[in-house]
Every structure is written in structure tokens, then in C-alpha cells.
Amino acid sequence: MISKEEVEHIAELSRLELTGEEVEKMQKDLSSILDYFDLLKKAPRIKAEFNAEKRGNELRKDEIISSYEMIDKLIADAPDKKDGYIKVKSIL
């Protein structure tokens, strides 16, 4: 468990003024956070292999797309539209 002195030092660095009750609460909270990090450190790690030779060149070609085409597609994909605009629920 983290000590009261450590909590007070962290509070001082953070420019926080803590009461005795708040120091005790922070002591418990910070200890539980640090315990959780210890648990995460023990979790198994998955090694991802990356081999560019197996994959080959998967880059796409750069294409110029008109912003009007994008707008038309966006409006076409909208669930509700009217007169070329996306229709939404009124907020006020």
C-alpha cells in the first residue's frame, strides 16, 4: 500500500491541498490503481510477427476524388434526406 507521505508528496507536486480524510481515500485509490497495473504486467503478451516479404506491396494508388462526389455519396448513404440535405431531428 502506498504511504501517506507518498500521497502527500504527490498532492504537493499536483498543488492540491488534501485533508486527512482525503489523504486516506487517495491512499486507498492510488494503491488499487497500482495493484491493477501490477496485474496488467503479469498478463501474457502476444507477439505479433511482421514480415514484409510475405505480404508484398499492399499500398493503394492515390486517387483524386472530387469533394462533390464525396458529398453526394454521403447524402445518398444518409437514412433520411430532403432536397439534397441530410434530415435530422430538431434539437430545440
Gaussian input, Z-matrix of N, CA and C with variables (Angstrom, degrees):
# hf/3-21g

backbone

0 1
 N
 C     1     B1
 C     2     B2     1     A1
 N     3     B3     2     A2     1     D1
 C     4     B4     3     A3     2     D2
 C     5     B5     4     A4     3     D3
 N     6     B6     5     A5     4     D4
 C     7     B7     6     A6     5     D5
 C     8     B8     7     A7     6     D6
 N     9     B9     8     A8     7     D7
 C    10    B10     9     A9     8     D8
 C    11    B11    10    A10     9     D9
 N    12    B12    11    A11    10    D10
 C    13    B13    12    A12    11    D11
 C    14    B14    13    A13    12    D12
 N    15    B15    14    A14    13    D13
 C    16    B16    15    A15    14    D14
 C    17    B17    16    A16    15    D15
 N    18    B18    17    A17    16    D16
 C    19    B19    18    A18    17    D17
 C    20    B20    19    A19    18    D18
 N    21    B21    20    A20    19    D19
 C    22    B22    21    A21    20    D20
 C    23    B23    22    A22    21    D21
 N    24    B24    23    A23    22    D22
 C    25    B25    24    A24    23    D23
 C    26    B26    25    A25    24    D24
 N    27    B27    26    A26    25    D25
 C    28    B28    27    A27    26    D26
 C    29    B29    28    A28    27    D27
 N    30    B30    29    A29    28    D28
 C    31    B31    30    A30    29    D29
 C    32    B32    31    A31    30    D30
 N    33    B33    32    A32    31    D31
 C    34    B34    33    A33    32    D32
 C    35    B35    34    A34    33    D33
 N    36    B36    35    A35    34    D34
 C    37    B37    36    A36    35    D35
 C    38    B38    37    A37    36    D36
 N    39    B39    38    A38    37    D37
 C    40    B40    39    A39    38    D38
 C    41    B41    40    A40    39    D39
 N    42    B42    41    A41    40    D40
 C    43    B43    42    A42    41    D41
 C    44    B44    43    A43    42    D42
 N    45    B45    44    A44    43    D43
 C    46    B46    45    A45    44    D44
 C    47    B47    46    A46    45    D45
 N    48    B48    47    A47    46    D46
 C    49    B49    48    A48    47    D47
 C    50    B50    49    A49    48    D48
 N    51    B51    50    A50    49    D49
 C    52    B52    51    A51    50    D50
 C    53    B53    52    A52    51    D51
 N    54    B54    53    A53    52    D52
 C    55    B55    54    A54    53    D53
 C    56    B56    55    A55    54    D54
 N    57    B57    56    A56    55    D55
 C    58    B58    57    A57    56    D56
 C    59    B59    58    A58    57    D57
 N    60    B60    59    A59    58    D58
 C    61    B61    60    A60    59    D59
 C    62    B62    61    A61    60    D60
 N    63    B63    62    A62    61    D61
 C    64    B64    63    A63    62    D62
 C    65    B65    64    A64    63    D63
 N    66    B66    65    A65    64    D64
 C    67    B67    66    A66    65    D65
 C    68    B68    67    A67    66    D66
 N    69    B69    68    A68    67    D67
 C    70    B70    69    A69    68    D68
 C    71    B71    70    A70    69    D69
 N    72    B72    71    A71    70    D70
 C    73    B73    72    A72    71    D71
 C    74    B74    73    A73    72    D72
 N    75    B75    74    A74    73    D73
 C    76    B76    75    A75    74    D74
 C    77    B77    76    A76    75    D75
 N    78    B78    77    A77    76    D76
 C    79    B79    78    A78    77    D77
 C    80    B80    79    A79    78    D78
 N    81    B81    80    A80    79    D79
 C    82    B82    81    A81    80    D80
 C    83    B83    82    A82    81    D81
 N    84    B84    83    A83    82    D82
 C    85    B85    84    A84    83    D83
 C    86    B86    85    A85    84    D84
 N    87    B87    86    A86    85    D85
 C    88    B88    87    A87    86    D86
 C    89    B89    88    A88    87    D87
 N    90    B90    89    A89    88    D88
 C    91    B91    90    A90    89    D89
 C    92    B92    91    A91    90    D90
 N    93    B93    92    A92    91    D91
 C    94    B94    93    A93    92    D92
 C    95    B95    94    A94    93    D93
 N    96    B96    95    A95    94    D94
 C    97    B97    96    A96    95    D95
 C    98    B98    97    A97    96    D96
 N    99    B99    98    A98    97    D97
 C   100   B100    99    A99    98    D98
 C   101   B101   100   A100    99    D99
 N   102   B102   101   A101   100   D100
 C   103   B103   102   A102   101   D101
 C   104   B104   103   A103   102   D102
 N   105   B105   104   A104   103   D103
 C   106   B106   105   A105   104   D104
 C   107   B107   106   A106   105   D105
 N   108   B108   107   A107   106   D106
 C   109   B109   108   A108   107   D107
 C   110   B110   109   A109   108   D108
 N   111   B111   110   A110   109   D109
 C   112   B112   111   A111   110   D110
 C   113   B113   112   A112   111   D111
 N   114   B114   113   A113   112   D112
 C   115   B115   114   A114   113   D113
 C   116   B116   115   A115   114   D114
 N   117   B117   116   A116   115   D115
 C   118   B118   117   A117   116   D116
 C   119   B119   118   A118   117   D117
 N   120   B120   119   A119   118   D118
 C   121   B121   120   A120   119   D119
 C   122   B122   121   A121   120   D120
 N   123   B123   122   A122   121   D121
 C   124   B124   123   A123   122   D122
 C   125   B125   124   A124   123   D123
 N   126   B126   125   A125   124   D124
 C   127   B127   126   A126   125   D125
 C   128   B128   127   A127   126   D126
 N   129   B129   128   A128   127   D127
 C   130   B130   129   A129   128   D128
 C   131   B131   130   A130   129   D129
 N   132   B132   131   A131   130   D130
 C   133   B133   132   A132   131   D131
 C   134   B134   133   A133   132   D132
 N   135   B135   134   A134   133   D133
 C   136   B136   135   A135   134   D134
 C   137   B137   136   A136   135   D135
 N   138   B138   137   A137   136   D136
 C   139   B139   138   A138   137   D137
 C   140   B140   139   A139   138   D138
 N   141   B141   140   A140   139   D139
 C   142   B142   141   A141   140   D140
 C   143   B143   142   A142   141   D141
 N   144   B144   143   A143   142   D142
 C   145   B145   144   A144   143   D143
 C   146   B146   145   A145   144   D144
 N   147   B147   146   A146   145   D145
 C   148   B148   147   A147   146   D146
 C   149   B149   148   A148   147   D147
 N   150   B150   149   A149   148   D148
 C   151   B151   150   A150   149   D149
 C   152   B152   151   A151   150   D150
 N   153   B153   152   A152   151   D151
 C   154   B154   153   A153   152   D152
 C   155   B155   154   A154   153   D153
 N   156   B156   155   A155   154   D154
 C   157   B157   156   A156   155   D155
 C   158   B158   157   A157   156   D156
 N   159   B159   158   A158   157   D157
 C   160   B160   159   A159   158   D158
 C   161   B161   160   A160   159   D159
 N   162   B162   161   A161   160   D160
 C   163   B163   162   A162   161   D161
 C   164   B164   163   A163   162   D162
 N   165   B165   164   A164   163   D163
 C   166   B166   165   A165   164   D164
 C   167   B167   166   A166   165   D165
 N   168   B168   167   A167   166   D166
 C   169   B169   168   A168   167   D167
 C   170   B170   169   A169   168   D168
 N   171   B171   170   A170   169   D169
 C   172   B172   171   A171   170   D170
 C   173   B173   172   A172   171   D171
 N   174   B174   173   A173   172   D172
 C   175   B175   174   A174   173   D173
 C   176   B176   175   A175   174   D174
 N   177   B177   176   A176   175   D175
 C   178   B178   177   A177   176   D176
 C   179   B179   178   A178   177   D177
 N   180   B180   179   A179   178   D178
 C   181   B181   180   A180   179   D179
 C   182   B182   181   A181   180   D180
 N   183   B183   182   A182   181   D181
 C   184   B184   183   A183   182   D182
 C   185   B185   184   A184   183   D183
 N   186   B186   185   A185   184   D184
 C   187   B187   186   A186   185   D185
 C   188   B188   187   A187   186   D186
 N   189   B189   188   A188   187   D187
 C   190   B190   189   A189   188   D188
 C   191   B191   190   A190   189   D189
 N   192   B192   191   A191   190   D190
 C   193   B193   192   A192   191   D191
 C   194   B194   193   A193   192   D192
 N   195   B195   194   A194   193   D193
 C   196   B196   195   A195   194   D194
 C   197   B197   196   A196   195   D195
 N   198   B198   197   A197   196   D196
 C   199   B199   198   A198   197   D197
 C   200   B200   199   A199   198   D198
 N   201   B201   200   A200   199   D199
 C   202   B202   201   A201   200   D200
 C   203   B203   202   A202   201   D201
 N   204   B204   203   A203   202   D202
 C   205   B205   204   A204   203   D203
 C   206   B206   205   A205   204   D204
 N   207   B207   206   A206   205   D205
 C   208   B208   207   A207   206   D206
 C   209   B209   208   A208   207   D207
 N   210   B210   209   A209   208   D208
 C   211   B211   210   A210   209   D209
 C   212   B212   211   A211   210   D210
 N   213   B213   212   A212   211   D211
 C   214   B214   213   A213   212   D212
 C   215   B215   214   A214   213   D213
 N   216   B216   215   A215   214   D214
 C   217   B217   216   A216   215   D215
 C   218   B218   217   A217   216   D216
 N   219   B219   218   A218   217   D217
 C   220   B220   219   A219   218   D218
 C   221   B221   220   A220   219   D219
 N   222   B222   221   A221   220   D220
 C   223   B223   222   A222   221   D221
 C   224   B224   223   A223   222   D222
 N   225   B225   224   A224   223   D223
 C   226   B226   225   A225   224   D224
 C   227   B227   226   A226   225   D225
 N   228   B228   227   A227   226   D226
 C   229   B229   228   A228   227   D227
 C   230   B230   229   A229   228   D228
 N   231   B231   230   A230   229   D229
 C   232   B232   231   A231   230   D230
 C   233   B233   232   A232   231   D231
 N   234   B234   233   A233   232   D232
 C   235   B235   234   A234   233   D233
 C   236   B236   235   A235   234   D234
 N   237   B237   236   A236   235   D235
 C   238   B238   237   A237   236   D236
 C   239   B239   238   A238   237   D237
 N   240   B240   239   A239   238   D238
 C   241   B241   240   A240   239   D239
 C   242   B242   241   A241   240   D240
 N   243   B243   242   A242   241   D241
 C   244   B244   243   A243   242   D242
 C   245   B245   244   A244   243   D243
 N   246   B246   245   A245   244   D244
 C   247   B247   246   A246   245   D245
 C   248   B248   247   A247   246   D246
 N   249   B249   248   A248   247   D247
 C   250   B250   249   A249   248   D248
 C   251   B251   250   A250   249   D249
 N   252   B252   251   A251   250   D250
 C   253   B253   252   A252   251   D251
 C   254   B254   253   A253   252   D252
 N   255   B255   254   A254   253   D253
 C   256   B256   255   A255   254   D254
 C   257   B257   256   A256   255   D255
 N   258   B258   257   A257   256   D256
 C   259   B259   258   A258   257   D257
 C   260   B260   259   A259   258   D258
 N   261   B261   260   A260   259   D259
 C   262   B262   261   A261   260   D260
 C   263   B263   262   A262   261   D261
 N   264   B264   263   A263   262   D262
 C   265   B265   264   A264   263   D263
 C   266   B266   265   A265   264   D264
 N   267   B267   266   A266   265   D265
 C   268   B268   267   A267   266   D266
 C   269   B269   268   A268   267   D267
 N   270   B270   269   A269   268   D268
 C   271   B271   270   A270   269   D269
 C   272   B272   271   A271   270   D270
 N   273   B273   272   A272   271   D271
 C   274   B274   273   A273   272   D272
 C   275   B275   274   A274   273   D273

   B1=1.4544
   B2=1.5310
   B3=1.2993
   B4=1.4581
   B5=1.5385
   B6=1.3051
   B7=1.4689
   B8=1.5317
   B9=1.3272
   B10=1.4652
   B11=1.5260
   B12=1.3271
   B13=1.4659
   B14=1.5279
   B15=1.3351
   B16=1.4595
   B17=1.5252
   B18=1.3242
   B19=1.4672
   B20=1.5247
   B21=1.3286
   B22=1.4633
   B23=1.5284
   B24=1.3269
   B25=1.4630
   B26=1.5370
   B27=1.3251
   B28=1.4725
   B29=1.5250
   B30=1.3269
   B31=1.4658
   B32=1.5250
   B33=1.3130
   B34=1.4684
   B35=1.5297
   B36=1.3288
   B37=1.4612
   B38=1.5256
   B39=1.3282
   B40=1.4648
   B41=1.5204
   B42=1.3296
   B43=1.4700
   B44=1.5325
   B45=1.3445
   B46=1.4536
   B47=1.5171
   B48=1.2934
   B49=1.4622
   B50=1.5144
   B51=1.3306
   B52=1.4556
   B53=1.5141
   B54=1.3354
   B55=1.4608
   B56=1.5302
   B57=1.3198
   B58=1.4651
   B59=1.5188
   B60=1.3494
   B61=1.4705
   B62=1.5279
   B63=1.3331
   B64=1.4557
   B65=1.5278
   B66=1.3283
   B67=1.4649
   B68=1.5296
   B69=1.3190
   B70=1.4641
   B71=1.5244
   B72=1.3319
   B73=1.4617
   B74=1.5297
   B75=1.3250
   B76=1.4618
   B77=1.5187
   B78=1.3166
   B79=1.4567
   B80=1.5359
   B81=1.3205
   B82=1.4647
   B83=1.5244
   B84=1.3431
   B85=1.4648
   B86=1.5288
   B87=1.3289
   B88=1.4618
   B89=1.5318
   B90=1.3175
   B91=1.4679
   B92=1.5228
   B93=1.3268
   B94=1.4655
   B95=1.5246
   B96=1.3296
   B97=1.4623
   B98=1.5298
   B99=1.3323
   B100=1.4632
   B101=1.5268
   B102=1.3391
   B103=1.4621
   B104=1.5256
   B105=1.3315
   B106=1.4608
   B107=1.5299
   B108=1.3227
   B109=1.4604
   B110=1.5222
   B111=1.3283
   B112=1.4669
   B113=1.5238
   B114=1.3298
   B115=1.4599
   B116=1.5285
   B117=1.3324
   B118=1.4579
   B119=1.5231
   B120=1.3217
   B121=1.4675
   B122=1.5273
   B123=1.3354
   B124=1.4609
   B125=1.5213
   B126=1.3240
   B127=1.4642
   B128=1.5231
   B129=1.3350
   B130=1.4690
   B131=1.5283
   B132=1.3039
   B133=1.4608
   B134=1.5195
   B135=1.3104
   B136=1.4558
   B137=1.5200
   B138=1.3064
   B139=1.4595
   B140=1.5219
   B141=1.3136
   B142=1.4585
   B143=1.5180
   B144=1.2959
   B145=1.4560
   B146=1.5156
   B147=1.3018
   B148=1.4523
   B149=1.5105
   B150=1.2974
   B151=1.4477
   B152=1.5231
   B153=1.3208
   B154=1.4583
   B155=1.5256
   B156=1.3165
   B157=1.4552
   B158=1.5258
   B159=1.3157
   B160=1.4571
   B161=1.5178
   B162=1.3119
   B163=1.4489
   B164=1.5204
   B165=1.2964
   B166=1.4507
   B167=1.5214
   B168=1.3139
   B169=1.4562
   B170=1.5238
   B171=1.3138
   B172=1.4580
   B173=1.5177
   B174=1.3157
   B175=1.4561
   B176=1.5173
   B177=1.2995
   B178=1.4561
   B179=1.5125
   B180=1.3129
   B181=1.4477
   B182=1.5246
   B183=1.3025
   B184=1.4515
   B185=1.5145
   B186=1.3251
   B187=1.4512
   B188=1.5124
   B189=1.3058
   B190=1.4549
   B191=1.5235
   B192=1.3173
   B193=1.4577
   B194=1.5199
   B195=1.3013
   B196=1.4591
   B197=1.5266
   B198=1.3214
   B199=1.4647
   B200=1.5230
   B201=1.3251
   B202=1.4655
   B203=1.5229
   B204=1.3330
   B205=1.4647
   B206=1.5184
   B207=1.3324
   B208=1.4639
   B209=1.5188
   B210=1.3299
   B211=1.4623
   B212=1.5166
   B213=1.3331
   B214=1.4672
   B215=1.5230
   B216=1.3308
   B217=1.4646
   B218=1.5295
   B219=1.3338
   B220=1.4575
   B221=1.5170
   B222=1.3212
   B223=1.4679
   B224=1.5193
   B225=1.3306
   B226=1.4590
   B227=1.5246
   B228=1.3328
   B229=1.4668
   B230=1.5303
   B231=1.3268
   B232=1.4630
   B233=1.5297
   B234=1.3356
   B235=1.4647
   B236=1.5272
   B237=1.3322
   B238=1.4581
   B239=1.5249
   B240=1.3245
   B241=1.4610
   B242=1.5250
   B243=1.3324
   B244=1.4640
   B245=1.5287
   B246=1.3027
   B247=1.4681
   B248=1.5334
   B249=1.3272
   B250=1.4616
   B251=1.5169
   B252=1.3142
   B253=1.4600
   B254=1.5298
   B255=1.3262
   B256=1.4589
   B257=1.5127
   B258=1.3203
   B259=1.4546
   B260=1.5348
   B261=1.3523
   B262=1.4599
   B263=1.5100
   B264=1.3238
   B265=1.4576
   B266=1.5115
   B267=1.3200
   B268=1.4693
   B269=1.5268
   B270=1.3142
   B271=1.4517
   B272=1.5253
   B273=1.2909
   B274=1.4739
   B275=1.4875
   A1=108.47
   A2=115.39
   A3=121.59
   A4=108.65
   A5=117.31
   A6=120.77
   A7=111.36
   A8=115.12
   A9=120.27
   A10=110.80
   A11=116.14
   A12=120.11
   A13=110.90
   A14=115.99
   A15=119.66
   A16=111.00
   A17=116.86
   A18=120.87
   A19=110.19
   A20=116.03
   A21=119.45
   A22=111.35
   A23=116.82
   A24=120.34
   A25=110.44
   A26=116.42
   A27=120.68
   A28=109.88
   A29=116.94
   A30=120.77
   A31=110.63
   A32=116.64
   A33=120.72
   A34=110.65
   A35=116.64
   A36=120.37
   A37=111.43
   A38=116.13
   A39=121.47
   A40=112.56
   A41=114.97
   A42=122.02
   A43=111.52
   A44=114.31
   A45=121.61
   A46=109.11
   A47=115.83
   A48=120.64
   A49=107.32
   A50=116.36
   A51=121.62
   A52=110.75
   A53=115.05
   A54=120.51
   A55=108.17
   A56=116.19
   A57=120.38
   A58=112.13
   A59=116.34
   A60=119.95
   A61=110.93
   A62=116.13
   A63=120.42
   A64=110.92
   A65=116.64
   A66=120.25
   A67=109.46
   A68=117.16
   A69=120.72
   A70=111.11
   A71=116.27
   A72=120.21
   A73=110.46
   A74=116.60
   A75=120.35
   A76=111.08
   A77=116.65
   A78=121.23
   A79=109.45
   A80=116.44
   A81=120.54
   A82=111.10
   A83=116.63
   A84=120.72
   A85=111.69
   A86=116.66
   A87=119.78
   A88=111.13
   A89=116.74
   A90=119.84
   A91=111.02
   A92=117.11
   A93=119.14
   A94=110.67
   A95=117.77
   A96=120.85
   A97=110.20
   A98=116.30
   A99=120.22
   A100=111.58
   A101=117.22
   A102=120.49
   A103=110.43
   A104=116.07
   A105=119.76
   A106=110.63
   A107=117.36
   A108=119.93
   A109=111.09
   A110=116.91
   A111=119.81
   A112=110.88
   A113=116.26
   A114=121.16
   A115=110.30
   A116=117.04
   A117=120.70
   A118=111.81
   A119=116.70
   A120=120.05
   A121=111.00
   A122=116.87
   A123=121.63
   A124=112.66
   A125=117.98
   A126=121.44
   A127=110.19
   A128=116.96
   A129=119.34
   A130=110.58
   A131=115.14
   A132=120.68
   A133=109.34
   A134=114.80
   A135=120.53
   A136=107.86
   A137=115.39
   A138=119.58
   A139=108.47
   A140=116.21
   A141=121.41
   A142=108.66
   A143=115.55
   A144=119.87
   A145=108.95
   A146=115.13
   A147=120.84
   A148=108.22
   A149=114.87
   A150=119.49
   A151=107.45
   A152=117.27
   A153=122.39
   A154=111.52
   A155=118.13
   A156=120.95
   A157=111.16
   A158=118.23
   A159=121.42
   A160=111.51
   A161=116.95
   A162=120.76
   A163=113.11
   A164=117.38
   A165=119.50
   A166=110.58
   A167=115.47
   A168=120.77
   A169=109.10
   A170=116.70
   A171=121.18
   A172=112.56
   A173=117.16
   A174=119.68
   A175=109.74
   A176=116.34
   A177=120.29
   A178=109.35
   A179=115.13
   A180=119.97
   A181=109.36
   A182=116.65
   A183=121.04
   A184=108.56
   A185=115.81
   A186=120.98
   A187=109.09
   A188=115.30
   A189=120.23
   A190=107.46
   A191=115.36
   A192=120.92
   A193=107.74
   A194=114.90
   A195=120.05
   A196=109.40
   A197=116.34
   A198=119.20
   A199=110.64
   A200=117.35
   A201=120.39
   A202=110.70
   A203=116.41
   A204=119.93
   A205=110.83
   A206=115.93
   A207=120.05
   A208=110.84
   A209=116.94
   A210=120.92
   A211=109.89
   A212=116.50
   A213=119.89
   A214=111.08
   A215=116.98
   A216=119.91
   A217=110.53
   A218=117.02
   A219=120.91
   A220=110.67
   A221=116.80
   A222=120.73
   A223=110.26
   A224=117.20
   A225=120.59
   A226=111.38
   A227=117.29
   A228=121.24
   A229=112.99
   A230=117.68
   A231=121.15
   A232=109.70
   A233=117.51
   A234=119.92
   A235=113.31
   A236=117.69
   A237=120.61
   A238=108.78
   A239=116.94
   A240=120.57
   A241=110.03
   A242=115.63
   A243=120.84
   A244=108.79
   A245=116.76
   A246=123.80
   A247=112.95
   A248=117.50
   A249=120.51
   A250=114.18
   A251=118.24
   A252=122.20
   A253=109.03
   A254=115.73
   A255=121.15
   A256=107.39
   A257=115.60
   A258=121.57
   A259=108.98
   A260=115.72
   A261=121.35
   A262=109.57
   A263=116.28
   A264=121.04
   A265=109.76
   A266=116.02
   A267=119.42
   A268=109.20
   A269=115.80
   A270=121.25
   A271=111.37
   A272=116.24
   A273=119.50
   A274=112.14
   D1=142.16
   D2=-178.74
   D3=-71.27
   D4=141.67
   D5=-175.20
   D6=-81.03
   D7=161.64
   D8=178.11
   D9=-63.94
   D10=-35.45
   D11=179.21
   D12=-63.22
   D13=-40.04
   D14=178.75
   D15=-65.91
   D16=-41.03
   D17=177.96
   D18=-63.34
   D19=-44.10
   D20=178.92
   D21=-64.38
   D22=-35.92
   D23=177.88
   D24=-66.79
   D25=-43.07
   D26=177.70
   D27=-63.37
   D28=-41.22
   D29=178.53
   D30=-63.58
   D31=-39.70
   D32=178.81
   D33=-64.71
   D34=-43.42
   D35=177.96
   D36=-64.11
   D37=-32.32
   D38=179.41
   D39=-86.06
   D40=-2.09
   D41=-177.91
   D42=58.44
   D43=46.42
   D44=176.96
   D45=-111.99
   D46=140.21
   D47=173.96
   D48=-104.52
   D49=111.14
   D50=-177.33
   D51=-108.19
   D52=141.78
   D53=173.80
   D54=-79.71
   D55=172.84
   D56=179.07
   D57=-60.20
   D58=-40.17
   D59=178.79
   D60=-65.71
   D61=-40.17
   D62=-179.53
   D63=-67.31
   D64=-35.52
   D65=177.70
   D66=-63.62
   D67=-43.48
   D68=179.53
   D69=-64.41
   D70=-42.40
   D71=178.97
   D72=-64.29
   D73=-44.42
   D74=178.48
   D75=-64.30
   D76=-34.69
   D77=178.70
   D78=-60.99
   D79=-45.61
   D80=178.75
   D81=-67.31
   D82=-45.41
   D83=-177.34
   D84=-63.89
   D85=-46.95
   D86=-179.61
   D87=-65.22
   D88=-36.35
   D89=177.90
   D90=-64.33
   D91=-41.33
   D92=179.69
   D93=-67.85
   D94=-35.26
   D95=177.11
   D96=-64.90
   D97=-45.58
   D98=179.89
   D99=-65.93
   D100=-35.43
   D101=176.45
   D102=-63.58
   D103=-38.16
   D104=179.08
   D105=-65.91
   D106=-38.83
   D107=176.76
   D108=-63.75
   D109=-37.19
   D110=176.03
   D111=-62.58
   D112=-38.83
   D113=177.38
   D114=-63.65
   D115=-41.19
   D116=179.12
   D117=-66.17
   D118=-33.78
   D119=178.95
   D120=-63.91
   D121=-30.10
   D122=-178.06
   D123=-83.70
   D124=-9.77
   D125=-178.50
   D126=-66.32
   D127=145.26
   D128=179.78
   D129=-67.08
   D130=144.57
   D131=-179.49
   D132=-103.26
   D133=140.27
   D134=178.67
   D135=-98.49
   D136=125.76
   D137=178.99
   D138=-90.53
   D139=119.32
   D140=177.47
   D141=-95.55
   D142=129.40
   D143=179.26
   D144=-99.77
   D145=137.48
   D146=177.57
   D147=-127.45
   D148=120.94
   D149=179.35
   D150=-133.24
   D151=108.39
   D152=-176.42
   D153=-66.73
   D154=-27.74
   D155=-177.98
   D156=-66.86
   D157=-36.58
   D158=-179.35
   D159=-72.30
   D160=-34.96
   D161=-173.26
   D162=-80.61
   D163=-36.81
   D164=-176.84
   D165=82.32
   D166=-167.90
   D167=-177.57
   D168=-90.51
   D169=109.91
   D170=-178.09
   D171=-110.48
   D172=23.17
   D173=-179.87
   D174=-78.58
   D175=144.37
   D176=178.10
   D177=-93.58
   D178=158.59
   D179=177.41
   D180=-75.88
   D181=143.55
   D182=173.84
   D183=-75.00
   D184=128.76
   D185=179.25
   D186=-126.30
   D187=140.28
   D188=176.30
   D189=-87.41
   D190=124.75
   D191=179.15
   D192=-118.16
   D193=129.25
   D194=179.13
   D195=-66.69
   D196=140.01
   D197=178.52
   D198=-64.83
   D199=-27.56
   D200=177.84
   D201=-67.25
   D202=-37.65
   D203=176.84
   D204=-63.82
   D205=-41.15
   D206=179.51
   D207=-65.19
   D208=-40.98
   D209=179.93
   D210=-65.07
   D211=-44.67
   D212=179.48
   D213=-61.23
   D214=-41.02
   D215=179.62
   D216=-67.25
   D217=-40.20
   D218=179.06
   D219=-62.19
   D220=-45.66
   D221=179.44
   D222=-65.87
   D223=-38.75
   D224=178.99
   D225=-64.00
   D226=-33.31
   D227=-178.90
   D228=-82.39
   D229=-11.64
   D230=-178.06
   D231=-69.21
   D232=143.92
   D233=-177.90
   D234=-69.93
   D235=-30.66
   D236=-177.94
   D237=-137.89
   D238=125.40
   D239=-177.37
   D240=-142.24
   D241=158.20
   D242=179.15
   D243=-154.51
   D244=127.26
   D245=177.08
   D246=53.78
   D247=39.88
   D248=177.25
   D249=80.88
   D250=10.31
   D251=178.79
   D252=-122.37
   D253=156.37
   D254=175.59
   D255=-83.44
   D256=127.40
   D257=-178.67
   D258=-92.13
   D259=127.89
   D260=179.70
   D261=-125.63
   D262=165.42
   D263=177.60
   D264=-68.69
   D265=146.60
   D266=177.91
   D267=-70.85
   D268=144.49
   D269=-176.12
   D270=-95.82
   D271=-38.08
   D272=-176.34
   D273=-90.52

